[in-house]
Amino acid sequence: MEDKKNEQKVAKTKTTKAKSTAKTKTTANTKKTTAPKKTASAKKKVEEIKVEQPIEEPKEVKETVKTETKKQEKVSEKDNTFKSSEVMFLIILTCIVSVIMGWTVCYKTNLKTKKISGDKNLDQFITTYNTVTENYYGDIDKEKLIKGAIDGMLSGLDDNYSTIIDDTSKSSFDAELEGRYTGIGIEVTSSQDGKIYISKVFENTPAYTQDVKVGDIVTAIDDMDLKDKQVSDLVDYIGNNNKEFTIKLTRGKETLEKKLTKTVVTINSVSSKTFDRNNKKIGYIKIDVFSKVAAKQFSNILSTLEKENIDSLIIDVRDNTGGYLTTSSSIVSSFLDEKHVIYQIEQKGKTEKFYSSGKTTKTYPIVVLQNEESASAAELLSIALKEEYNAKVVGTKSYGKGTVQELITLPNGTEYKYTSKKWLSPKGNWVNGTGVTPDYEIELDEKYIKEPNEDNDNQLQKALSILAE
């Protein structure tokens, strides 16, 4: 304390300077000080010195301050010189790297351009396009022209799965695979006499709550009469208008009007029930499509059934035309641990195996129901469980689609898909054109077609009898 008092008596300026320096050091320890903050700190220090300086400052103190200031200026000058040299070095280095990178990019671009411009087939297309657009006598819709060219290109592949997707199909395609869409909760189709009727009503939707039923004929929507109209006209009208609709329906001899408001509709792709046979509880899960939301729906349902202590399980993929391969893989992974291969992908002569993401392998028996409409992702589930889980397959031979399509969306919104890969079973079998052969081949009984119910479903009954043994 005595030392501090003496120091203050000799020179208040020196004390103030020491305090400011200490203050600056503390800030540096807690947060990095930027150049602007350092300048502000220095300015503050000078102001503090001015305020606390005595009117008659000792000469020795003034000389000390001047000497220290000169030293600081020399150090600062030396620091600035060092930083400038660093900057110059970085600038030169950046220029050298930029020249090298620029040459590399140009070289690669030129190679790519050369490859494209050297394609005689593409040159023919460009020549034809330029000739038509420059010399055709009438008006030209260039976007339509390109769309037609893409359609023609895909048709040239002779592959039914490589195709351009029209607007109506796109809406239905997207909704089915996404598992949700904005609408009123119905599926519609046309009959042979040209009438538009309801083919499906989704649960917990506006149509469902307003008691719209399968088989109802849609005769009008708002002021638009649907006589001589296509299904696409109705779908487009609903899709392009965001409001409440009034639809007119015919149900037998009855005429109905329903007010329906568009909302976000979640499509339940998975449903379930249980059967009791020979004191055994048999779980049943039906998968309509392998949409993005189907895996989660399946997982929730399976968990519920297992809590009910099922002894075995039937998985029904009849009339399931496929969907996402990853969704099917996730569902199969529910029954197999990570040691099991789910499927393989072959592309350009290279094959890659994809393993289960599951943690454990289940032990209860499983039967898969399939038919001739079971395709792609549905076939993957059938054959993967057959080969890796020893599940039994009941029904008819499946469709036989062992390829994978890529969906491309162009900047103008046009979408097309093309076949890019083929998928193989865990053991390397390719089902394309041959399908999955069932362990028990059984055609669906005519009784079921005439009167569809569980008792007349002889394929289901066979699956139940196998698991009830």
C-alpha positions in Angstrom: 0.0 0.0 0.0 2.9 2.4 0.8 4.5 1.7 -2.5 1.3 2.6 -4.3 0.8 5.8 -2.4 4.4 6.9 -3.2 3.9 6.0 -6.8 0.8 8.2 -6.9 2.6 11.1 -5.2 5.5 11.0 -7.7 3.3 10.9 -10.9 -0.4 10.5 -11.3 0.1 10.2 -15.1 2.2 7.1 -14.8 -0.3 5.5 -12.5 -3.1 6.2 -14.9 -1.1 4.8 -17.7 -0.5 1.6 -15.8 -4.1 1.2 -15.0 -5.1 1.6 -18.6 -2.5 -0.9 -19.7 -3.8 -3.4 -17.2 -7.3 -2.8 -18.4 -6.3 -3.5 -22.0 -4.5 -6.7 -21.0 -7.6 -8.0 -19.1 -9.8 -7.5 -22.2 -7.3 -9.4 -24.4 -7.5 -12.4 -22.0 -11.2 -12.6 -22.2 -11.9 -11.6 -25.8 -9.7 -11.0 -28.8 -9.3 -7.3 -29.4 -9.8 -6.2 -33.0 -7.9 -3.3 -34.6 -10.8 -0.8 -34.2 -11.2 -1.7 -30.5 -7.4 -1.2 -29.9 -7.6 2.3 -31.4 -10.5 3.2 -29.3 -8.7 1.9 -26.2 -5.7 4.0 -27.1 -7.8 7.1 -27.5 -9.5 6.4 -24.2 -6.1 6.1 -22.5 -5.0 9.5 -23.8 -8.2 11.1 -22.6 -7.7 9.6 -19.2 -4.1 10.9 -19.1 -5.4 14.4 -19.9 -8.0 14.4 -17.2 -5.7 13.1 -14.5 -2.6 15.0 -15.4 -1.5 17.7 -12.8 -1.2 21.3 -13.9 2.5 21.4 -13.2 3.9 18.0 -14.3 7.5 17.2 -13.4 9.9 17.5 -16.3 11.3 13.9 -15.8 7.8 12.5 -16.2 7.3 14.3 -19.5 10.6 13.0 -20.9 9.7 9.5 -19.8 6.4 9.7 -21.6 8.0 11.0 -24.7 10.7 8.3 -24.7 8.1 5.5 -24.2 5.9 7.0 -27.0 8.9 7.0 -29.4 9.6 3.3 -28.5 6.0 2.4 -29.2 6.1 4.2 -32.6 9.2 2.2 -33.6 7.7 -1.1 -32.5 4.4 -0.2 -34.3 6.3 0.8 -37.5 8.2 -2.5 -37.3 5.0 -4.5 -36.9 3.3 -2.7 -39.8 6.3 -3.5 -42.0 6.1 -7.2 -41.1 2.3 -7.3 -41.8 2.8 -5.6 -45.2 5.3 -8.2 -46.2 2.9 -10.9 -45.2 0.2 -9.4 -47.2 2.4 -9.1 -50.3 3.4 -12.7 -50.0 -0.2 -13.8 -49.7 -1.2 -11.7 -52.7 1.5 -13.3 -54.9 0.6 -16.8 -53.6 -3.1 -16.2 -54.4 -2.2 -15.0 -57.9 -0.2 -18.1 -58.6 -2.9 -20.4 -57.3 -5.6 -18.5 -59.2 -3.7 -18.9 -62.5 -3.2 -22.6 -61.9 -6.9 -23.2 -60.9 -8.1 -21.0 -63.7 -6.1 -23.0 -66.2 -7.4 -26.3 -64.7 -11.0 -25.2 -64.8 -10.7 -23.9 -68.4 -8.9 -27.1 -69.4 -11.7 -29.3 -67.9 -14.4 -27.1 -69.4 -12.8 -27.3 -72.8 -12.6 -31.0 -72.6 -16.3 -31.3 -71.6 -17.4 -28.9 -74.4 -15.2 -30.7 -76.9 -16.9 -34.0 -75.9 -20.4 -32.5 -76.3 -19.8 -30.6 -79.5 -18.0 -33.7 -81.0 -21.2 -35.8 -80.6 -22.6 -36.1 -84.1 -26.0 -37.2 -82.9 -26.3 -34.2 -80.7 -25.2 -32.0 -83.6 -28.1 -33.4 -85.7 -30.5 -32.5 -82.9 -29.2 -28.9 -82.6 -29.3 -28.5 -86.4 -32.9 -29.7 -86.6 -33.9 -27.5 -83.6 -32.3 -24.4 -85.1 -33.8 -25.2 -88.6 -37.3 -25.7 -87.2 -37.3 -22.7 -84.8 -35.9 -20.3 -87.4 -37.9 -21.4 -90.5 -41.2 -22.9 -89.4 -44.0 -20.8 -90.9 -46.1 -20.6 -87.8 -45.8 -19.8 -84.1 -43.6 -22.1 -82.0 -43.9 -23.1 -78.4 -40.2 -23.8 -77.7 -40.9 -25.3 -74.3 -43.4 -27.8 -75.8 -40.9 -28.6 -78.6 -38.1 -29.5 -76.0 -40.6 -31.5 -73.9 -41.5 -33.5 -77.0 -37.9 -34.1 -77.8 -37.3 -35.4 -74.3 -40.3 -37.6 -74.6 -39.0 -39.0 -77.9 -35.5 -39.5 -76.4 -36.9 -41.6 -73.6 -39.2 -43.5 -76.0 -36.1 -44.5 -77.9 -34.8 -46.4 -74.9 -37.6 -49.0 -75.4 -38.1 -49.1 -71.6 -41.6 -48.7 -70.3 -40.2 -47.3 -67.0 -38.3 -44.5 -68.7 -40.9 -41.8 -69.5 -41.9 -38.2 -69.2 -44.5 -37.5 -66.5 -47.5 -35.5 -67.6 -49.1 -33.0 -65.2 -52.1 -35.2 -64.2 -49.9 -38.2 -63.6 -47.3 -36.1 -61.8 -49.9 -34.9 -59.2 -51.1 -38.5 -58.6 -47.6 -39.9 -58.6 -46.2 -37.3 -56.2 -49.2 -37.7 -53.8 -48.9 -41.5 -53.7 -45.2 -41.6 -53.1 -45.0 -38.6 -50.7 -47.8 -40.1 -48.6 -49.6 -36.7 -48.3 -51.1 -34.1 -50.5 -53.5 -31.1 -50.4 -57.0 -32.1 -51.4 -60.4 -33.3 -50.3 -59.5 -37.0 -49.6 -60.8 -38.9 -52.6 -59.5 -41.0 -55.5 -61.5 -40.9 -58.7 -61.5 -43.0 -61.8 -63.7 -43.3 -64.9 -66.0 -46.1 -65.9 -66.5 -47.6 -69.3 -69.5 -45.3 -70.0 -67.4 -42.2 -69.2 -68.7 -41.4 -65.8 -66.4 -40.3 -63.0 -66.9 -42.2 -59.8 -65.2 -42.3 -56.4 -62.8 -45.3 -56.1 -61.4 -44.6 -52.7 -62.1 -42.3 -49.7 -59.3 -41.7 -47.2 -60.0 -41.7 -43.5 -60.1 -38.5 -41.5 -60.4 -36.3 -44.5 -63.1 -33.8 -45.6 -64.7 -36.4 -47.9 -64.7 -39.0 -45.2 -66.4 -36.7 -42.6 -69.0 -35.6 -45.1 -69.9 -39.3 -45.8 -68.7 -39.5 -49.4 -68.7 -43.2 -50.3 -66.8 -45.4 -52.8 -69.0 -45.9 -55.8 -70.6 -42.4 -55.7 -70.7 -40.9 -59.2 -69.4 -37.2 -59.4 -71.7 -35.3 -61.8 -70.5 -31.7 -61.1 -68.2 -29.6 -59.0 -69.3 -26.0 -58.3 -70.6 -24.7 -61.6 -68.7 -27.2 -63.8 -70.8 -30.0 -65.3 -68.6 -33.1 -65.5 -70.6 -34.8 -68.3 -68.2 -35.6 -71.2 -65.3 -34.5 -68.9 -62.2 -36.4 -68.1 -60.8 -37.4 -64.7 -58.0 -35.0 -65.3 -60.5 -32.1 -65.6 -61.8 -32.8 -62.1 -58.3 -33.3 -60.6 -57.0 -30.1 -62.2 -60.0 -28.1 -61.0 -59.4 -29.2 -57.4 -55.7 -28.8 -57.6 -55.8 -25.3 -59.1 -58.3 -23.8 -56.7 -57.8 -23.2 -53.0 -61.3 -22.9 -51.7 -64.4 -24.8 -50.6 -66.0 -27.0 -53.2 -69.6 -28.1 -53.7 -69.7 -31.5 -55.4 -72.8 -33.1 -56.8 -73.0 -36.9 -56.4 -75.3 -39.7 -57.6 -75.7 -42.6 -55.3 -78.1 -45.1 -56.8 -81.3 -43.0 -57.4 -80.3 -40.4 -54.8 -78.7 -37.1 -55.7 -76.5 -35.5 -53.1 -74.5 -32.3 -52.6 -71.4 -32.1 -50.4 -69.4 -29.1 -49.3 -65.7 -30.0 -49.0 -62.7 -27.8 -48.1 -59.2 -28.6 -49.2 -56.8 -29.6 -46.5 -53.5 -31.6 -46.1 -54.4 -35.2 -46.4 -52.1 -37.9 -45.0 -52.5 -41.2 -46.9 -52.5 -44.2 -44.6 -50.5 -46.7 -46.7 -50.5 -49.3 -43.9 -53.4 -51.0 -42.1 -53.7 -54.0 -39.7 -55.8 -56.4 -37.8 -55.5 -59.7 -35.9 -56.9 -63.2 -36.3 -57.3 -65.9 -33.7 -56.6 -69.5 -35.0 -56.0 -72.6 -32.8 -55.3 -70.4 -29.8 -52.8 -68.5 -31.7 -52.9 -64.7 -32.3 -51.9 -64.0 -35.9 -51.1 -60.4 -36.8 -51.9 -59.0 -40.3 -50.4 -55.9 -41.9 -51.5 -54.6 -45.4 -49.1 -52.3 -47.2 -50.8 -50.4 -50.2 -47.7 -48.5 -51.4 -44.1 -48.0 -50.2 -44.5 -44.2 -49.7 -42.2 -42.0 -47.7 -44.5 -42.3 -44.6 -45.1 -46.0 -45.0 -42.0 -47.1 -43.0 -43.0 -45.1 -39.9 -46.6 -46.2 -40.2 -45.5 -49.8 -40.4 -43.2 -49.5 -37.4 -45.9 -48.1 -35.2 -48.4 -50.8 -36.2 -45.9 -53.6 -35.8 -45.0 -52.3 -32.3 -48.7 -52.3 -31.4 -49.2 -55.9 -32.6 -46.1 -57.1 -30.8 -47.4 -55.5 -27.6 -50.5 -57.6 -28.1 -48.2 -60.7 -28.1 -48.8 -62.0 -31.6 -47.5 -65.5 -32.4 -46.9 -64.9 -36.1 -47.4 -62.3 -38.8 -48.9 -62.0 -42.3 -47.6 -59.1 -44.6 -50.0 -58.5 -47.5 -48.4 -56.7 -50.5 -51.0 -57.8 -53.1 -51.7 -55.1 -55.7 -48.8 -53.1 -54.3 -47.1 -51.7 -57.3 -44.0 -50.5 -55.4 -42.6 -47.2 -54.3 -39.4 -46.3 -52.6 -36.8 -49.0 -52.3 -35.5 -47.4 -49.1 -38.9 -47.7 -47.5 -39.1 -51.4 -48.3 -35.6 -51.9 -47.0 -36.5 -50.1 -43.7 -39.6 -52.3 -43.3 -37.6 -55.5 -43.9 -34.9 -54.3 -41.4 -37.6 -54.5 -38.7 -37.1 -58.2 -38.8 -33.4 -58.7 -39.5 -30.2 -57.6 -37.8 -27.3 -55.8 -39.4 -25.6 -59.0 -40.5 -28.2 -59.6 -43.2 -28.2 -58.3 -46.8 -31.5 -56.7 -47.8 -30.7 -56.1 -51.5 -27.9 -55.4 -53.9 -27.6 -52.6 -56.5 -25.9 -53.2 -59.9 -24.9 -50.3 -62.1 -22.4 -50.2 -64.9 -21.0 -53.6 -64.0 -20.4 -52.8 -60.3 -22.4 -54.4 -57.5 -23.0 -52.9 -54.0 -24.6 -54.8 -51.1 -27.0 -53.0 -48.7 -27.4 -54.4 -45.2 -30.2 -54.3 -42.7 -30.3 -51.4 -40.3 -32.1 -53.5 -37.7 -30.6 -54.5 -34.3 -32.2 -57.9 -33.8 -33.6 -60.8 -35.8 -37.2 -61.7 -35.0 -38.2 -65.3 -34.4 -41.9 -65.6 -35.1 -43.1 -67.1 -38.4 -44.0 -64.7 -41.3 -46.0 -65.3 -44.4 -46.0 -62.8 -47.3 -49.1 -62.5 -49.5 -48.4 -61.4 -53.1 -50.0 -61.5 -56.6 -49.2 -60.6 -60.2 -49.6 -56.9 -59.4 -47.0 -56.9 -56.6 -44.0 -55.1 -58.2 -40.6 -53.6 -57.5 -40.3 -52.6 -53.8 -43.1 -55.1 -53.0 -41.1 -57.8 -54.6 -38.0 -56.8 -52.7 -39.8 -57.3 -49.5 -41.1 -60.7 -50.6 -37.8 -62.1 -51.8 -35.7 -60.5 -49.0 -37.8 -62.1 -46.3 -37.9 -65.3 -48.2 -34.1 -65.6 -48.6 -33.0 -64.1 -45.3 -35.8 -64.7 -42.8 -37.1 -68.0 -44.3 -40.6 -66.4 -44.7 -43.2 -68.3 -46.7 -44.7 -66.6 -49.8 -48.4 -67.4 -50.7 -50.2 -66.3 -53.9 -49.2 -66.0 -57.5 -46.0 -65.1 -59.2 -45.2 -61.4 -58.8 -44.9 -58.8 -61.6 -41.2 -59.0 -62.2 -39.7 -55.5 -62.0 -36.1 -55.5 -60.9 -35.0 -52.0 -62.0 -34.6 -48.6 -60.3 -35.7 -45.3 -61.7 -34.3 -41.8 -61.2 -36.7 -38.9 -61.1 -35.4 -35.7 -62.7 -37.1 -32.3 -62.4 -36.1 -29.7 -65.0 -36.1 -25.9 -64.2 -39.4 -25.4 -65.9 -41.0 -28.1 -63.8 -41.1 -30.9 -66.3 -40.4 -34.2 -64.7 -39.2 -37.5 -66.3 -37.9 -40.7 -65.0 -35.4 -43.1 -66.5 -33.9 -46.5 -65.5 -30.5 -46.1 -64.0 -29.8 -49.3 -62.0 -31.1 -52.8 -61.4 -31.6 -54.3 -58.0 -30.8 -57.9 -57.0 -32.1 -60.1 -54.1 -29.8 -60.7 -51.1 -28.5 -63.8 -52.8 -28.0 -62.0 -56.1 -31.1 -63.1 -58.0 -32.7 -60.7 -60.5 -36.5 -60.8 -60.6 -36.9 -58.7 -63.7 -39.3 -60.3 -66.2 -39.6 -63.5 -64.0 -41.0 -62.3 -60.7 -40.8 -63.9 -57.3 -42.1 -67.5 -57.2 -44.3 -68.2 -54.3 -43.9 -71.2 -52.0 -47.6 -71.9 -52.2 -49.0 -70.9 -55.6 -52.7 -70.2 -55.3 -55.0 -68.3 -57.6 -57.6 -66.0 -56.0 -60.9 -67.7 -55.9 -63.7 -66.5 -58.2 -66.0 -66.3 -55.1 -63.8 -63.4 -53.8 -64.1 -61.5 -57.0 -67.9 -61.8 -56.9 -68.2 -61.3 -53.2 -65.0 -59.8 -51.7 -64.7 -60.8 -48.0 -62.2 -62.6 -45.7 -63.9 -65.9 -45.9 -63.8 -65.9 -49.7 -60.2 -64.8 -49.8 -58.6 -68.3 -50.2 -55.0 -66.8 -50.4 -55.5 -65.2 -47.0 -57.1 -68.4 -45.6 -54.1 -70.4 -46.8 -51.7 -68.0 -45.0 -53.7 -68.4 -41.8 -53.8 -72.1 -42.0 -50.0 -72.2 -42.4 -49.4 -70.1 -39.3 -52.1 -71.8 -37.2 -50.3 -75.2 -37.5 
